[in-house]
Amino acid sequence: MKFVEKEKGNNRKKCSNKDYSSKTDPDSRVAQKPGKKTDLYNSTHFSVDDLNNIITDTLTVYADVTNSAILLEILERIKKRFQRYNLILRAVARPKLLFRKKLK
């Protein structure tokens, strides 16, 4: 299955989720992953307690959802889980590449 086809000249035909779907994973979305071809993907996010080497949350979402869009949902999920077990969330560090634009 080709996701990006060359047309006349250097123009490229864009692919969209309207044009492609997976028979085995209907929740996958068209995405370009670094170092990989454009294909149908999901995106899994992990939250880790580095001090204790514990995974505190995992969340799989559509591949076309950005990391910054999902961060607040992950934090809310962690807060609820920590409250259930009487744990305290003391600090949150974001990945270096999460925000590429300078904040004003």
C-alpha positions as CSV (number, residue, x, y, z in Angstrom):
1,M,0.0,0.0,0.0
2,K,1.5,3.4,-1.0
3,F,0.7,6.3,1.3
4,V,2.6,9.0,-0.6
5,E,2.7,8.9,-4.4
6,K,4.7,11.3,-6.6
7,E,2.8,13.3,-9.1
8,K,4.1,15.4,-12.0
9,G,7.1,17.5,-10.8
10,N,8.0,17.5,-7.1
11,N,4.4,17.7,-5.8
12,R,3.3,14.9,-3.5
13,K,-0.1,13.6,-3.0
14,K,-1.0,13.9,0.7
15,C,-2.6,10.9,2.4
16,S,-5.3,11.1,5.0
17,N,-7.1,8.9,7.4
18,K,-10.2,9.2,5.1
19,D,-8.3,7.4,2.4
20,Y,-6.7,4.6,4.4
21,S,-7.8,2.3,7.2
22,S,-6.6,-1.0,8.7
23,K,-8.8,-4.1,8.6
24,T,-7.0,-5.5,11.7
25,D,-6.7,-2.2,13.7
26,P,-9.4,0.3,12.8
27,D,-8.1,2.7,15.5
28,S,-4.7,3.2,13.8
29,R,-4.0,6.5,12.0
30,V,-1.8,7.6,9.2
31,A,1.4,9.0,10.6
32,Q,5.0,9.7,9.8
33,K,7.3,8.4,12.5
34,P,11.0,9.5,12.7
35,G,13.1,7.2,10.7
36,K,10.2,5.2,9.5
37,K,7.9,5.3,6.5
38,T,4.4,6.8,6.5
39,D,2.1,4.1,7.7
40,L,-0.8,3.3,10.0
41,Y,0.2,3.6,13.6
42,N,-0.9,4.0,17.2
43,S,1.0,6.0,19.8
44,T,1.8,4.7,23.3
45,H,2.8,7.0,26.1
46,F,4.6,5.9,29.2
47,S,4.9,7.8,32.5
48,V,7.8,6.7,34.7
49,D,8.9,7.3,38.2
50,D,12.7,7.5,37.5
51,L,13.7,7.5,41.2
52,N,12.0,4.2,41.9
53,N,12.0,2.7,38.3
54,I,8.3,2.3,38.2
55,I,6.0,2.8,35.3
56,T,3.2,4.9,36.7
57,D,0.9,5.0,33.6
58,T,0.6,3.8,30.0
59,L,-1.8,5.2,27.5
60,T,-2.3,4.3,23.9
61,V,-3.9,6.8,21.6
62,Y,-4.4,7.6,17.9
63,A,-1.1,8.3,16.2
64,D,-2.3,11.8,15.1
65,V,-2.6,13.0,18.7
66,T,0.4,15.1,19.8
67,N,2.4,14.6,22.9
68,S,1.5,18.0,24.3
69,A,-2.2,17.3,23.7
70,I,-2.1,14.1,25.8
71,L,0.1,15.3,28.7
72,L,-2.7,16.8,30.8
73,E,-4.8,13.6,30.4
74,I,-1.8,11.5,31.6
75,L,-1.3,13.8,34.6
76,E,-5.0,13.5,35.6
77,R,-4.8,9.7,35.3
78,I,-1.7,9.6,37.5
79,K,-3.2,12.0,40.1
80,K,-6.3,9.7,40.4
81,R,-4.1,6.6,40.7
82,F,-1.9,8.2,43.3
83,Q,-4.9,9.4,45.4
84,R,-6.3,5.8,45.4
85,Y,-3.1,4.5,47.0
86,N,-2.4,7.6,49.2
87,L,0.7,8.6,47.2
88,I,1.9,12.1,46.7
89,L,2.9,13.5,43.3
90,R,5.8,15.8,44.1
91,A,7.2,16.9,40.7
92,V,6.6,16.5,37.0
93,A,9.3,16.7,34.4
94,R,8.5,16.9,30.7
95,P,10.5,15.3,27.9
96,K,13.0,17.7,26.2
97,L,11.3,17.4,22.8
98,L,7.7,17.9,24.0
99,F,7.7,21.6,23.3
100,R,9.9,22.6,20.4
101,K,8.7,26.2,20.2
102,K,9.9,28.8,22.7
103,L,7.3,29.7,25.3
104,K,6.6,33.4,25.6
